[in-house]
């Protein structure tokens, strides 16, 4: 009995650093935000208890609902393109073509750069008068001022920023597929497309799950680049994504209570989406690639 208790104590001691990190940096902040959502606080005066008033104000606010829809559309614009381009680039990188190592570095450079800086650079590129893109095509286009083009434009910039990150993970997944499975498919007469669709893609599901989960979370939380490209929600509020609305509500309107409610709603949406993805992939994913 004493030996079992000693082992249990040792296990908890080894887990203590991780448990402390989870409690201090995950559980405690969530509890603080939950408490703030029940108070009115303007960052200056003392917090005042208001109960569920902040929740009522946010959940009945049409602008907040529109912001959620805009964010969902933004995610739907980014994720499919990001995944397709990442798969295509990864397929090229894993063929052993000359210069592949250099291209790996080039692809990941936008991802490791500061999003705010990239947003400023792209704002110049997409400028209507002296922008590099309009100078290249020889035609004036209001990429960031036209309500029909603003959201697709910021989505394109996000794809450009993230596609290198996605490419590297897909390349690692492709390289991890046993060569004998590919060779067996070729011997059976499968062409390149059949090999990719029936062999490679199903075995890439663990990588696909990781890429989709992290991609969806980062797309829902994107703020820096959109803030640099289209401040204050862009033309007619078409780029008023949820992360930006939380920032403006907290630090411009100085309503920390309502901003906390928005943050908790975003957190709940991400949890639901992540759990749904996990359940879908858990029934269709093979992690053992040795057979």
VENGIRA-V733536 format. One record per run of one state. SS is the DSSP state (h for helix, s for strand, l for the rest). FROM is the first residue (numbers start at 1). LEN is the number of residues. If there is no record, write none. Layout:
ss;from;len
SS;FROM;LEN
SS;FROM;LEN
This chain:
ss;from;len
l;1;1
h;2;35
l;37;2
s;39;2
l;41;7
s;48;2
l;50;3
h;53;7
l;60;2
h;62;32
l;94;6
h;100;13
l;113;2
h;115;11
l;126;6
h;132;6
l;138;9
h;147;29
l;176;3
h;179;9
l;188;4
h;192;12
l;204;1
h;205;16
l;221;3
h;224;6
l;230;1
h;231;3
l;234;1
h;235;3
l;238;4
h;242;10
l;252;4
h;256;27
l;283;9
